[in-house]
Amino acid sequence: MKRWLVWIIAGWCVLVVSVATSTAAAATAVDSLMTPLTDEEKAWLAEHPTILLAPDPDFAPVEFFDRQGVYRGIAADFIAVLERRLGIHFQRVQKDNWPQILDGIRNQQLDMLGAVVQTPQRNEYLHFTEPFLQFPGVIVAHKSVTQTYTLADLRGKTVALVEGYTGHELLSRDYPEIMLDVVPDTATGLRKVAFGRVDVFVGNLGTAAYALEREGITNLHVVGETGEIYRWAFAVRKDWPQLRSILQKALDTIDAQQRQSLIRSWVQPLPQQHPISRRMWLILAALVIGALVVMVWVFAWNRLLKRQVQQRTAQLQRALFEAEISRDNVDAILKSVADGLIVANRDNRVILMNRAAEQLLGTSLDQSYLQAIDTVLASPESSRYLSRVFEQGDDCGAVEWVVEGVGEQQGRTIQARTAVVQAQHGNRSRTITIVRDVTRERELDRMKNEFISTAAHELRTPLTAVMGYTELLLHPEEFNVIEPKEQNRVLTTIYEKACRLEGIVADLLDLSRVHSGCLIALSRASCDINSLLCRAVGGYQYRQDFTVALELDSEEVVLWADEKKLEQVMDNLLSNAVKFSSESCQVFVRGHRDDDVYVIEVEDHGIGMTPKQVERVFDKFYRVDSSDTAPGGLGLGMSIVKNIVEAHSGTIEVQSVPGQGTCITVRLPIEPIGAIGCS
């Protein structure tokens, strides 16, 4: 063992001495050559003593500035060799990022770039030397990604890449379907992939590997190549071709071995495979045979133990299997029950609760386990109800209460019903409580009762007028003689009230059709929409307490629509705008064409609506103001308006601000005349 250790240490010493010797020799060879230049090139260098070099500030290991502001990297080592061989010094200029550098040399504020990939766009303002370094383009992803990617596979994914680099130009131009997340440097892009903020990072192998090692990121790996080979060269401004020639001559003096020496100081080569000696083969064979013997023995022993364990645990497995089946059945039953279900033991403490009950009561089984059930229900009504159930031991009906406090459950109406489970000997073994959210049902009951009351009031008002005036006409002798002029006024009033009754009945019939799942019946014909709007507004322009302003396009627009139904829509919208506006307010009606759609806007500056009111404005029976002093109505108008508009394949939307007013927008398709038959 000691002899093997001595041989290993000696081998490493020889390797270190060889590397040090070769590095020193390479450095000596690099520094010993001078670049042969022409007289014109020497004169040009003399005329330009200051050459501004702008490296990429964060492009390790190719080039970068360290924390002390020293220019380092592969390109920096090449620049140092070029300076020695040309006998000149390039003035380093440190910029914040790569886009600033490109802008600077494009505007000829800089003279030279340290390491840059040649592209057609950059050829317009740069001269390039031959490449001195190349790395393949790679795709880096999280280690959980197992498939291999190409650039075509990245469509629809979010890809991080460095702003202004060649990959940025390539993906922006050839793969517009890829969502790009532009980052300032390679390390930032790799961190985004590591934390799951983007899907992959696209860059070159050299900088990606260096950044992964420097940042200590271990959960990423290469999942594919881009198919591009990044070749870095030195570049100079377009109006200095002489400098490009000088740099190329200096580069040509660096042979392949010297270049590899410069690159290997930053990028380590893969380990070499060394031939294995015959003695090592024998040792390996002995180890393998010994391992096989041990594995066979372990396998046989494990087989014996496994057989014994199987024999001893057969009954336990069967019992566990039956218990799992029973548990799965209970879980399936509990999950299939839409209502909340709570099971309490004989001490009235919770032992089981399904997910529906957890959501209704805002708790969980873990929090409520072995708590008193009246504490879990947490309401005085439920406590009194449960006490009565426990005393009588029989079904006592149901109990309801309104949830107080804050959160999503606030204001909800909860109903609970408890039943007692009797054991075989007649004693109470446990109780089962079913809880339901009946908020919607109670709201429907309230709306139904309110609708019946409102409908009775709306029908009784015109009926009272009709009956009164009819009695006046039937018994003129009791009310003196009625003049013809007065008789016409009475008949006109009777007719108007009858029309009001007809409108209410028509609304109820339309509601019945919609409730049964049928669209409102339309009788389509050619309809001049501008004329219809003028007629609709005309009935409101002679009122003293408000004004209606009409704004229409000069272009005549003809719709294929049911004119009477659209008049009903406008009458509802205008009456609502007037009804909920204060005196001296102005109502605006606008109509214009937008491509193949006609847009109608009705805007008022009335009381407005809250977002919750806007959300329910199209509900049947819903009224924004249901107080005793509110304007009349059944709450059917906006629901019927919405169905009429949708029957015309149109849309309606409401925008409102409390205290500022409401704007209702109707969009109707402009279809060819006769395109749709009468429905």
C-alpha positions as CSV (number, residue, x, y, z in Angstrom):
1,M,0.0,0.0,0.0
2,K,2.8,2.4,0.8
3,R,4.5,1.6,-2.5
4,W,1.3,2.5,-4.4
5,L,1.1,5.8,-2.4
6,V,4.7,6.7,-3.3
7,W,4.1,6.0,-7.0
8,I,1.0,8.2,-7.0
9,I,2.7,11.1,-5.3
10,A,5.7,10.8,-7.7
11,G,3.4,10.8,-10.7
12,W,1.7,14.0,-9.6
13,C,5.0,15.7,-9.0
14,V,6.2,14.9,-12.5
15,L,2.9,16.1,-13.9
16,V,3.1,19.4,-12.0
17,V,6.7,20.0,-13.1
18,S,5.9,19.2,-16.7
19,V,3.0,21.6,-16.8
20,A,5.0,24.4,-15.1
21,T,7.9,23.8,-17.5
22,S,5.7,23.9,-20.6
23,T,3.9,27.0,-19.4
24,A,7.1,28.8,-18.8
25,A,8.4,27.7,-22.2
26,A,5.3,28.9,-23.8
27,A,5.4,32.2,-22.1
28,T,9.0,32.7,-23.1
29,A,8.2,31.8,-26.7
30,V,5.2,34.1,-26.8
31,D,7.3,37.1,-25.5
32,S,10.3,36.5,-27.7
33,L,8.8,37.3,-31.1
34,M,8.1,40.7,-32.6
35,T,5.6,41.3,-35.4
36,P,7.1,42.4,-38.7
37,L,5.3,45.6,-39.8
38,T,5.6,47.7,-43.0
39,D,6.8,51.3,-42.8
40,E,3.3,52.5,-43.5
41,E,1.9,50.4,-40.6
42,K,4.7,51.7,-38.2
43,A,3.9,55.3,-39.3
44,W,0.2,54.7,-38.6
45,L,0.9,53.4,-35.1
46,A,3.1,56.4,-34.5
47,E,0.3,58.7,-35.6
48,H,-2.2,57.0,-33.3
49,P,-0.5,56.6,-29.9
50,T,-3.8,56.2,-28.1
51,I,-6.0,53.3,-29.1
52,L,-9.1,52.9,-26.9
53,L,-9.9,49.2,-26.2
54,A,-13.4,48.5,-24.7
55,P,-13.8,44.9,-23.5
56,D,-17.1,43.3,-22.3
57,P,-17.1,44.1,-18.6
58,D,-18.8,40.7,-17.6
59,F,-18.0,38.0,-20.1
60,A,-15.9,35.6,-18.1
61,P,-13.8,33.6,-18.9
62,V,-13.5,35.3,-22.4
63,E,-12.9,38.8,-20.9
64,F,-14.0,40.7,-17.9
65,F,-13.0,43.3,-15.2
66,D,-12.3,41.9,-11.8
67,R,-13.2,43.7,-8.5
68,Q,-10.0,45.8,-8.7
69,G,-10.9,46.9,-12.2
70,V,-8.1,44.8,-13.9
71,Y,-8.8,43.5,-17.4
72,R,-8.6,39.7,-17.3
73,G,-9.7,36.6,-19.3
74,I,-8.6,34.7,-22.4
75,A,-8.9,37.8,-24.6
76,A,-7.0,39.9,-22.1
77,D,-4.1,37.4,-22.2
78,F,-4.1,37.5,-26.1
79,I,-4.1,41.4,-25.9
80,A,-1.1,41.3,-23.5
81,V,0.8,39.1,-26.1
82,L,-0.2,41.5,-28.9
83,E,1.0,44.5,-26.9
84,R,4.4,42.9,-26.3
85,R,4.8,41.8,-29.9
86,L,3.7,45.2,-31.3
87,G,5.5,47.3,-28.7
88,I,2.4,49.3,-28.0
89,H,-0.2,49.6,-25.2
90,F,-4.0,49.7,-25.7
91,Q,-5.8,52.0,-23.3
92,R,-8.6,50.0,-21.5
93,V,-12.0,51.7,-21.3
94,Q,-14.5,50.2,-18.8
95,K,-18.2,50.5,-19.8
96,D,-21.3,49.3,-17.8
97,N,-22.6,46.8,-20.3
98,W,-22.2,45.4,-23.9
99,P,-24.9,47.6,-25.6
100,Q,-23.1,50.7,-24.4
101,I,-19.9,49.4,-25.9
102,L,-21.5,48.7,-29.3
103,D,-23.0,52.2,-29.3
104,G,-19.6,53.7,-28.5
105,I,-17.7,52.0,-31.3
106,R,-20.6,52.5,-33.7
107,N,-20.3,56.3,-33.0
108,Q,-16.5,56.0,-33.2
109,Q,-16.0,57.1,-29.6
110,L,-14.1,53.8,-29.1
111,D,-11.5,52.2,-31.4
112,M,-11.3,48.5,-30.7
113,L,-13.3,45.6,-29.1
114,G,-11.7,42.8,-27.2
115,A,-13.7,39.8,-28.2
116,V,-16.7,39.9,-30.5
117,V,-18.6,37.5,-32.9
118,Q,-18.8,38.6,-36.5
119,T,-22.3,39.2,-37.8
120,P,-23.7,40.9,-41.0
121,Q,-25.0,43.8,-38.9
122,R,-21.7,44.4,-37.2
123,N,-19.9,44.2,-40.6
124,E,-21.5,47.6,-41.4
125,Y,-19.4,49.4,-38.8
126,L,-16.5,47.0,-37.8
127,H,-13.4,45.3,-39.3
128,F,-12.7,41.8,-37.9
129,T,-9.5,39.8,-37.5
130,E,-9.5,36.0,-37.9
131,P,-11.2,34.3,-34.9
132,F,-8.8,33.4,-32.1
133,L,-11.3,31.5,-29.9
134,Q,-14.5,29.4,-30.4
135,F,-17.1,27.7,-28.3
136,P,-20.3,25.9,-29.3
137,G,-23.7,27.5,-28.5
138,V,-25.6,25.5,-25.8
139,I,-29.1,25.3,-24.2
140,V,-29.0,25.1,-20.4
141,A,-32.0,23.9,-18.4
142,H,-32.9,22.6,-14.9
143,K,-31.8,19.0,-14.1
144,S,-35.5,18.0,-14.0
145,V,-35.6,18.4,-17.8
146,T,-34.6,15.1,-19.3
147,Q,-35.3,15.6,-23.0
148,T,-32.9,17.1,-25.6
149,Y,-33.8,20.5,-27.0
150,T,-33.0,22.3,-30.2
151,L,-33.8,25.9,-30.9
152,A,-37.0,24.8,-32.8
153,D,-38.2,23.0,-29.6
154,L,-38.1,26.3,-27.6
155,R,-41.1,27.8,-29.4
156,G,-43.6,29.0,-26.7
157,K,-41.0,28.8,-23.9
158,T,-39.3,31.6,-22.0
159,V,-35.6,31.9,-22.9
160,A,-33.1,34.0,-21.0
161,L,-30.1,35.4,-23.0
162,V,-27.7,38.3,-22.7
163,E,-28.7,41.6,-24.3
164,G,-26.8,42.5,-27.5
165,Y,-25.0,39.1,-27.8
166,T,-25.1,37.1,-31.1
167,G,-27.7,34.7,-29.7
168,H,-30.0,37.7,-29.0
169,E,-29.8,38.8,-32.7
170,L,-30.2,35.2,-33.9
171,L,-33.3,34.3,-31.9
172,S,-35.0,37.7,-32.4
173,R,-34.6,37.4,-36.2
174,D,-35.2,33.6,-36.8
175,Y,-37.5,32.5,-33.9
176,P,-40.1,35.2,-33.2
177,E,-42.3,32.6,-31.5
178,I,-39.8,32.3,-28.6
179,M,-40.5,34.5,-25.6
180,L,-37.2,36.3,-24.8
181,D,-36.1,37.4,-21.3
182,V,-33.1,39.7,-21.9
183,V,-30.6,39.8,-19.0
184,P,-27.5,41.9,-18.5
185,D,-25.1,39.0,-18.0
186,T,-24.7,35.2,-18.1
187,A,-24.8,34.7,-14.4
188,T,-28.2,36.5,-14.1
189,G,-29.6,34.3,-16.9
190,L,-28.4,31.1,-15.2
191,R,-29.8,32.2,-11.8
192,K,-33.2,32.8,-13.4
193,V,-33.2,29.2,-14.8
194,A,-32.1,27.8,-11.4
195,F,-34.9,29.5,-9.6
196,G,-37.5,28.5,-12.2
197,R,-38.2,32.1,-13.5
198,V,-37.5,31.1,-17.1
199,D,-37.4,27.8,-18.9
200,V,-33.9,27.7,-20.4
201,F,-30.7,29.9,-21.0
202,V,-29.1,30.1,-24.4
203,G,-25.4,31.1,-24.5
204,N,-22.0,29.6,-25.3
205,L,-20.4,26.7,-23.5
206,G,-17.4,28.5,-22.2
207,T,-19.1,31.4,-20.4
208,A,-21.9,29.2,-19.2
209,A,-19.6,26.6,-17.6
210,Y,-17.4,29.3,-16.0
211,A,-20.5,31.1,-14.6
212,L,-22.0,27.9,-13.2
213,E,-18.7,27.1,-11.4
214,R,-18.2,30.6,-10.1
215,E,-21.8,31.0,-8.9
216,G,-21.9,27.5,-7.3
217,I,-25.1,26.5,-9.2
218,T,-25.5,22.8,-9.2
219,N,-29.0,22.1,-10.4
220,L,-28.5,23.0,-14.1
221,H,-27.2,21.0,-17.0
222,V,-26.8,21.3,-20.8
223,V,-29.8,19.8,-22.7
224,G,-28.9,20.6,-26.3
225,E,-26.9,22.7,-28.7
226,T,-28.0,25.6,-30.8
227,G,-26.2,24.5,-33.9
228,E,-24.1,27.7,-33.8
229,I,-20.3,27.9,-33.2
230,Y,-19.4,31.2,-31.6
231,R,-16.1,32.4,-33.0
232,W,-14.5,35.4,-31.3
233,A,-12.2,37.8,-33.0
234,F,-10.8,41.3,-32.4
235,A,-12.7,44.1,-34.1
236,V,-11.8,47.7,-34.9
237,R,-13.8,50.7,-36.2
238,K,-14.6,50.8,-39.9
239,D,-12.4,53.7,-40.7
240,W,-9.3,52.1,-39.3
241,P,-8.5,49.2,-41.7
242,Q,-4.8,49.6,-41.0
243,L,-5.3,48.6,-37.4
244,R,-7.1,45.4,-38.4
245,S,-4.1,44.5,-40.6
246,I,-1.6,45.2,-37.8
247,L,-3.6,43.1,-35.3
248,Q,-3.9,40.2,-37.8
249,K,-0.2,40.1,-38.4
250,A,0.4,40.0,-34.6
251,L,-2.1,37.2,-34.2
252,D,-0.5,35.2,-37.0
253,T,2.8,35.0,-35.0
254,I,1.0,33.1,-32.2
255,D,1.1,29.4,-33.2
256,A,-1.5,26.7,-32.2
257,Q,0.4,25.4,-29.2
258,Q,0.9,28.9,-27.8
259,R,-2.8,29.6,-28.3
260,Q,-3.8,26.4,-26.5
261,S,-1.5,27.4,-23.6
262,L,-3.3,30.8,-23.3
263,I,-6.8,29.2,-23.4
264,R,-6.0,26.4,-21.0
265,S,-5.1,28.8,-18.3
266,W,-8.9,29.7,-18.2
267,V,-10.7,26.6,-19.6
268,Q,-9.4,23.3,-18.3
269,P,-9.3,20.4,-20.9
270,L,-11.1,17.1,-20.3
271,P,-9.0,14.5,-18.3
272,Q,-7.0,12.2,-20.5
273,Q,-7.7,8.4,-20.4
274,H,-4.5,6.5,-19.4
275,P,-3.9,2.9,-20.4
276,I,-4.5,0.4,-17.6
277,S,-1.6,-2.0,-16.9
278,R,-2.0,-5.8,-16.8
279,R,-1.5,-5.8,-13.0
280,M,-4.3,-3.3,-12.7
281,W,-6.5,-5.4,-14.8
282,L,-5.8,-8.4,-12.5
283,I,-6.6,-6.3,-9.5
284,L,-9.8,-5.1,-11.1
285,A,-10.8,-8.6,-12.0
286,A,-10.2,-9.8,-8.5
287,L,-12.3,-7.0,-7.1
288,V,-15.1,-7.7,-9.5
289,I,-15.1,-11.4,-8.7
290,G,-15.1,-10.7,-5.0
291,A,-17.9,-8.2,-5.4
292,L,-19.9,-10.8,-7.4
293,V,-19.4,-13.4,-4.6
294,V,-20.6,-10.9,-2.0
295,M,-23.6,-9.9,-4.1
296,V,-24.6,-13.6,-4.6
297,W,-24.3,-14.2,-0.9
298,V,-26.3,-11.1,-0.1
299,F,-28.9,-12.0,-2.7
300,A,-29.4,-15.5,-1.3
301,W,-29.6,-14.1,2.3
302,N,-32.1,-11.5,1.2
303,R,-34.2,-14.1,-0.5
304,L,-34.4,-16.1,2.6
305,L,-35.2,-13.1,4.8
306,K,-37.9,-12.0,2.2
307,R,-39.6,-15.4,2.3
308,Q,-39.7,-15.4,6.1
309,V,-41.1,-11.8,6.2
310,Q,-43.7,-12.7,3.6
311,Q,-44.9,-15.6,5.6
312,R,-45.0,-13.7,8.9
313,T,-46.8,-10.6,7.5
314,A,-49.4,-12.2,5.2
315,Q,-52.2,-11.8,7.7
316,L,-51.2,-8.2,8.4
317,Q,-51.2,-7.3,4.7
318,R,-54.7,-8.8,4.2
319,A,-55.9,-6.8,7.2
320,L,-54.3,-3.6,5.9
321,F,-55.8,-4.2,2.5
322,E,-59.3,-4.6,3.9
323,A,-58.8,-1.5,6.0
324,E,-57.6,0.5,3.0
325,I,-60.7,-0.6,1.0
326,S,-63.0,0.5,3.8
327,R,-61.2,3.8,4.2
328,D,-61.3,4.4,0.4
329,N,-65.0,3.7,0.3
330,V,-65.6,6.1,3.2
331,D,-63.4,8.8,1.5
332,A,-65.2,8.3,-1.8
333,I,-68.6,8.7,-0.1
334,L,-67.5,11.8,1.8
335,K,-66.1,13.4,-1.3
336,S,-69.2,12.6,-3.4
337,V,-71.5,14.4,-0.9
338,A,-71.9,18.0,-2.1
339,D,-73.2,19.2,1.4
340,G,-71.0,19.5,4.4
341,L,-70.9,16.5,6.7
342,I,-69.7,16.4,10.3
343,V,-69.6,13.3,12.5
344,A,-69.4,13.6,16.3
345,N,-68.8,10.9,18.9
346,R,-71.1,10.2,21.9
347,D,-69.5,13.2,23.7
348,N,-70.5,15.5,20.9
349,R,-66.9,16.0,19.8
350,V,-66.0,16.1,16.1
351,I,-64.2,13.0,14.8
352,L,-64.8,13.4,11.0
353,M,-65.5,16.2,8.6
354,N,-65.5,16.3,4.8
355,R,-64.0,19.0,2.5
356,A,-67.4,20.7,1.8
357,A,-67.9,21.2,5.6
358,E,-64.4,22.6,5.9
359,Q,-65.0,25.2,3.2
360,L,-68.4,26.2,4.5
361,L,-67.2,26.7,8.1
362,G,-63.8,28.1,7.3
363,T,-61.9,25.5,9.3
364,S,-60.2,22.1,8.8
365,L,-60.5,18.6,10.4
366,D,-57.0,19.1,12.0
367,Q,-58.2,22.3,13.7
368,S,-61.6,20.9,14.8
369,Y,-60.7,17.4,15.8
370,L,-62.2,16.5,19.2
371,Q,-63.7,19.9,19.6
372,A,-67.3,20.3,20.7
373,I,-69.5,20.4,17.6
374,D,-71.4,23.5,18.8
375,T,-68.0,25.3,19.1
376,V,-67.2,24.3,15.5
377,L,-70.5,25.6,14.2
378,A,-69.9,28.7,16.3
379,S,-73.3,30.4,16.4
380,P,-75.9,30.9,19.1
381,E,-78.7,29.5,17.0
382,S,-76.8,26.3,16.3
383,S,-75.9,25.9,20.0
384,R,-79.6,26.1,21.1
385,Y,-80.6,23.8,18.2
386,L,-78.0,21.1,19.1
387,S,-79.0,21.3,22.8
388,R,-82.6,20.5,21.8
389,V,-81.5,17.6,19.5
390,F,-79.3,16.1,22.3
391,E,-82.1,16.4,24.8
392,Q,-84.9,14.9,22.6
393,G,-82.7,12.5,20.7
394,D,-84.8,12.9,17.6
395,D,-85.0,15.0,14.4
396,C,-85.8,18.6,15.4
397,G,-85.9,20.1,11.9
398,A,-83.2,22.4,10.7
399,V,-81.5,25.6,11.9
400,E,-80.2,28.5,9.9
401,W,-77.9,31.4,10.8
402,V,-76.0,34.2,9.0
403,V,-72.2,34.0,9.3
404,E,-70.7,37.1,11.0
405,G,-67.1,38.3,11.1
406,V,-64.9,38.9,8.1
407,G,-63.7,37.0,5.0
408,E,-65.3,35.2,2.1
409,Q,-68.0,33.5,4.4
410,Q,-69.2,36.8,5.9
411,G,-72.9,37.3,5.2
412,R,-73.5,33.7,4.1
413,T,-76.6,31.9,5.3
414,I,-75.8,28.4,6.7
415,Q,-78.3,25.7,7.3
416,A,-77.6,22.7,9.6
417,R,-79.6,19.5,10.3
418,T,-78.5,17.0,12.9
419,A,-79.5,13.3,13.3
420,V,-78.7,10.9,16.1
421,V,-77.2,7.5,15.3
422,Q,-78.5,4.8,17.7
423,A,-76.3,1.9,18.8
424,Q,-77.6,-1.7,18.9
425,H,-78.4,-1.4,22.6
426,G,-80.4,1.8,22.0
427,N,-77.9,4.3,23.4
428,R,-76.7,7.2,21.3
429,S,-73.4,6.3,19.6
430,R,-72.7,9.4,17.5
431,T,-74.4,12.3,15.7
432,I,-74.3,13.2,12.0
433,T,-74.7,16.9,11.1
434,I,-75.3,18.1,7.5
435,V,-74.5,21.7,6.8
436,R,-75.5,23.6,3.6
437,D,-75.0,27.0,2.1
438,V,-78.5,28.3,1.4
439,T,-77.5,31.9,0.7
440,R,-78.6,31.7,-2.9
441,E,-81.9,30.0,-2.1
442,R,-82.7,32.7,0.5
443,E,-81.7,35.4,-1.9
444,L,-84.0,33.9,-4.6
445,D,-86.8,33.8,-2.1
446,R,-86.3,37.4,-1.2
447,M,-86.1,38.4,-4.9
448,K,-89.2,36.4,-5.7
449,N,-91.2,38.0,-2.9
450,E,-89.9,41.4,-3.9
451,F,-90.8,40.8,-7.5
452,I,-94.4,39.7,-6.6
453,S,-94.9,42.8,-4.5
454,T,-93.4,45.1,-7.2
455,A,-95.4,43.4,-10.0
456,A,-98.6,43.8,-8.1
457,H,-97.8,47.5,-7.5
458,E,-96.8,48.1,-11.1
459,L,-100.0,46.4,-12.4
460,R,-102.3,48.0,-9.8
461,T,-101.2,51.6,-10.6
462,P,-102.3,51.6,-14.3
463,L,-105.3,49.4,-13.5
464,T,-106.5,51.9,-10.9
465,A,-106.3,54.7,-13.5
466,V,-108.0,52.6,-16.2
467,M,-110.8,51.5,-13.8
468,G,-111.3,55.1,-12.6
469,Y,-111.5,56.7,-16.0
470,T,-113.7,53.8,-17.3
471,E,-116.2,54.4,-14.4
472,L,-116.2,58.1,-15.3
473,L,-117.1,57.2,-18.9
474,L,-119.7,54.6,-17.9
475,H,-121.5,57.0,-15.5
476,P,-121.2,60.5,-16.9
477,E,-124.4,61.5,-15.2
478,E,-122.8,61.1,-11.8
479,F,-119.9,63.3,-12.7
480,N,-121.7,65.9,-14.7
481,V,-121.4,66.1,-18.5
482,I,-118.0,65.4,-19.9
483,E,-116.8,67.8,-22.6
484,P,-115.5,66.2,-25.8
485,K,-112.0,67.6,-25.2
486,E,-112.0,66.2,-21.7
487,Q,-113.4,62.9,-23.0
488,N,-110.5,62.6,-25.5
489,R,-108.0,63.3,-22.7
490,V,-109.6,60.5,-20.6
491,L,-109.5,58.1,-23.4
492,T,-105.8,59.0,-24.1
493,T,-104.9,58.3,-20.5
494,I,-106.8,55.0,-20.6
495,Y,-104.9,54.1,-23.8
496,E,-101.5,55.0,-22.3
497,K,-102.1,53.0,-19.1
498,A,-103.3,50.0,-21.3
499,C,-100.0,50.4,-23.3
500,R,-98.1,50.4,-20.0
501,L,-99.9,47.2,-19.0
502,E,-99.2,45.7,-22.4
503,G,-95.5,46.5,-21.9
504,I,-95.4,44.8,-18.5
505,V,-97.1,41.7,-19.9
506,A,-94.7,41.7,-22.9
507,D,-91.7,41.9,-20.5
508,L,-93.1,38.9,-18.6
509,L,-93.6,36.9,-21.8
510,D,-90.1,37.7,-22.9
511,L,-88.8,36.6,-19.5
512,S,-90.8,33.4,-19.8
513,R,-89.1,32.6,-23.2
514,V,-85.7,33.3,-21.8
515,H,-86.3,31.3,-18.7
516,S,-87.4,28.3,-20.8
517,G,-84.1,28.5,-22.7
518,C,-85.4,30.1,-25.9
519,L,-84.1,33.2,-27.6
520,I,-86.5,36.2,-27.8
521,A,-88.4,35.9,-31.1
522,L,-87.2,38.5,-33.7
523,S,-88.9,39.8,-36.9
524,R,-86.0,41.1,-38.9
525,A,-86.2,43.7,-41.6
526,S,-84.2,46.6,-43.0
527,C,-83.7,49.1,-40.2
528,D,-82.2,52.6,-40.5
529,I,-80.5,52.7,-37.1
530,N,-79.9,56.5,-37.2
531,S,-83.6,57.2,-37.7
532,L,-84.5,54.7,-34.9
533,L,-82.1,56.6,-32.5
534,C,-83.6,59.9,-33.5
535,R,-87.1,58.7,-32.8
536,A,-86.1,57.1,-29.5
537,V,-84.4,60.4,-28.3
538,G,-87.3,62.5,-29.7
539,G,-89.7,61.4,-27.0
540,Y,-87.4,62.7,-24.3
541,Q,-86.2,66.1,-25.8
542,Y,-89.2,68.1,-24.6
543,R,-88.8,67.4,-20.9
544,Q,-87.9,70.4,-18.7
545,D,-85.9,68.7,-16.0
546,F,-83.2,67.2,-18.2
547,T,-81.8,67.3,-21.7
548,V,-80.8,64.5,-24.1
549,A,-77.9,65.1,-26.5
550,L,-77.7,62.9,-29.7
551,E,-74.5,62.5,-31.6
552,L,-74.6,60.4,-34.8
553,D,-72.3,59.8,-37.8
554,S,-73.4,61.4,-41.0
555,E,-73.1,58.0,-42.7
556,E,-76.4,56.2,-43.1
557,V,-76.3,52.7,-41.6
558,V,-78.9,50.0,-42.3
559,L,-79.2,47.0,-40.0
560,W,-80.9,43.7,-40.6
561,A,-82.8,43.7,-37.3
562,D,-86.1,43.8,-35.4
563,E,-86.9,47.5,-35.3
564,K,-89.5,47.2,-32.5
565,K,-87.2,45.2,-30.3
566,L,-84.4,47.7,-30.8
567,E,-86.8,50.5,-29.9
568,Q,-87.6,48.6,-26.7
569,V,-83.9,48.4,-25.9
570,M,-83.4,52.2,-26.4
571,D,-86.6,53.0,-24.4
572,N,-85.3,50.9,-21.5
573,L,-81.8,52.4,-21.6
574,L,-83.1,56.0,-21.9
575,S,-85.7,55.6,-19.2
576,N,-83.1,54.2,-16.8
577,A,-80.7,57.0,-17.6
578,V,-83.4,59.6,-16.9
579,K,-84.8,57.7,-13.9
580,F,-81.5,57.6,-12.0
581,S,-80.3,61.1,-13.0
582,S,-80.8,64.2,-11.0
583,E,-82.6,67.3,-12.4
584,S,-80.8,69.5,-14.9
585,C,-78.5,66.6,-15.8
586,Q,-77.7,65.8,-19.4
587,V,-78.0,62.4,-21.0
588,F,-75.8,61.6,-24.1
589,V,-76.7,59.2,-26.8
590,R,-74.0,58.4,-29.4
591,G,-74.0,56.2,-32.5
592,H,-71.2,55.4,-34.9
593,R,-69.9,52.7,-37.1
594,D,-66.8,50.7,-36.2
595,D,-65.8,48.5,-39.1
596,D,-68.6,45.9,-39.3
597,V,-70.2,46.8,-36.0
598,Y,-72.5,49.6,-35.1
599,V,-71.8,51.1,-31.6
600,I,-74.5,52.8,-29.5
601,E,-73.6,54.5,-26.2
602,V,-76.0,55.9,-23.6
603,E,-74.2,57.9,-20.9
604,D,-75.7,59.7,-17.9
605,H,-74.3,61.5,-14.9
606,G,-76.6,60.1,-12.4
607,I,-76.1,58.1,-9.2
608,G,-73.9,55.4,-10.8
609,M,-73.4,51.9,-9.5
610,T,-70.9,50.0,-7.5
611,P,-68.9,47.1,-9.0
612,K,-71.2,44.5,-7.3
613,Q,-74.3,46.3,-8.7
614,V,-72.7,46.3,-12.2
615,E,-72.1,42.6,-11.8
616,R,-75.8,41.9,-11.1
617,V,-77.4,44.6,-13.3
618,F,-78.5,42.0,-15.9
619,D,-80.0,39.6,-13.3
620,K,-83.7,38.9,-13.5
621,F,-85.8,40.9,-10.9
622,Y,-82.7,42.8,-9.8
623,R,-83.2,46.5,-9.1
624,V,-80.2,48.9,-8.4
625,D,-82.4,50.8,-5.8
626,S,-85.0,48.6,-4.2
627,S,-86.0,51.1,-1.5
628,D,-89.5,52.4,-1.0
629,T,-88.5,55.8,-2.5
630,A,-86.8,54.2,-5.6
631,P,-88.2,54.7,-9.1
632,G,-90.7,52.0,-10.2
633,G,-90.0,48.9,-12.3
634,L,-90.1,45.1,-12.2
635,G,-86.3,44.7,-12.5
636,L,-86.8,42.9,-15.8
637,G,-85.7,45.7,-18.2
638,M,-81.9,45.2,-18.3
639,S,-82.3,41.4,-18.4
640,I,-84.6,41.6,-21.4
641,V,-82.3,44.3,-23.0
642,K,-79.4,41.9,-22.8
643,N,-81.3,39.0,-24.3
644,I,-82.6,41.2,-27.2
645,V,-79.1,42.4,-28.0
646,E,-77.7,38.8,-27.8
647,A,-80.6,37.6,-30.0
648,H,-79.2,40.1,-32.6
649,S,-75.7,38.5,-32.1
650,G,-74.6,41.7,-30.4
651,T,-73.0,42.5,-27.0
652,I,-73.7,44.9,-24.2
653,E,-71.4,46.2,-21.5
654,V,-71.8,48.5,-18.5
655,Q,-69.2,50.9,-17.1
656,S,-70.2,52.9,-14.0
657,V,-68.6,54.9,-11.1
658,P,-70.7,55.6,-8.0
659,G,-71.7,59.2,-7.8
660,Q,-70.4,60.0,-11.3
661,G,-72.8,58.1,-13.7
662,T,-73.1,55.2,-16.0
663,C,-72.2,54.4,-19.6
664,I,-73.9,51.5,-21.4
665,T,-72.4,50.4,-24.7
666,V,-74.3,48.2,-27.2
667,R,-72.5,46.7,-30.2
668,L,-74.7,45.3,-33.1
669,P,-73.2,43.5,-36.1
670,I,-73.8,45.1,-39.5
671,E,-74.8,42.1,-41.6
672,P,-75.8,42.0,-45.3
673,I,-79.5,42.6,-45.8
674,G,-81.4,39.3,-45.8
675,A,-78.4,37.3,-44.6
676,I,-80.5,36.0,-41.7
677,G,-84.1,35.1,-42.1
678,C,-86.8,36.0,-39.7
679,S,-86.4,34.1,-36.5
